[in-house]
Amino acid sequence: MEPKLSISQIDRTFAKFEIQNVDVSLANGLRRIMIAEVPTFAIDLVEVVENSTVLCDEFVAHRVGLIPLTSENAFHTSLPHEYEGDQDTEVEFEIELRAKCGTDQTQDVTSNDLLCFNKNVTPVSFPSQPQLNPDQVTPGGILIVRLRKNQELHLKCIARKGIGKDHAKWSPVSTAVFRHWPEIVLNKRIMNTMTSESLLSVYFR
């Protein structure tokens, strides 16, 4: 029998599908490919210009590197080690973050504060639901650090294309799992000979 694929649910961040008439190894192979081989963009180089936050430079650079970046040109962009030209802007995309707290209130620095100079590469944004006003949905972002008064964070970053096999920050999925649905066939001839007592004995064995 030929393989059969049916999609039960799909959107921009989630997909659920069922594959029939294939070996379990194929489903696991698809899962591993999605995690390790699908190319994406991620911040690969971070230059810390100013950091007066409570987090050290390495901690901030690590958090920024794990922020997912969306792009429609990931497939057509070359990997850095494959590019043979001399234009760094073809494989390196500049991103800057500059935030300073000037009030007594704590200020959140999120992925929305990342300034991308190339519009083809942008950080993800998701809707946040304020508890005070459930009817109002505002754009949210991934929290990087919180600033107190007079604290400042200034970063200059370079985003590059890569794959999850090289580093988890290039992995395009947060969770990729599969479940094996067994095919259960009941022997009707034997079932017809069984009584309710025998069924209970099998159940509680």
Summary of the structure (lengths in Angstrom):
residues: 205
radius of gyration: 25.0
end to end distance: 37.6
largest distance: 81.8
contacts: 490
relative contact order: 0.21
helix: 22%
strand: 31%
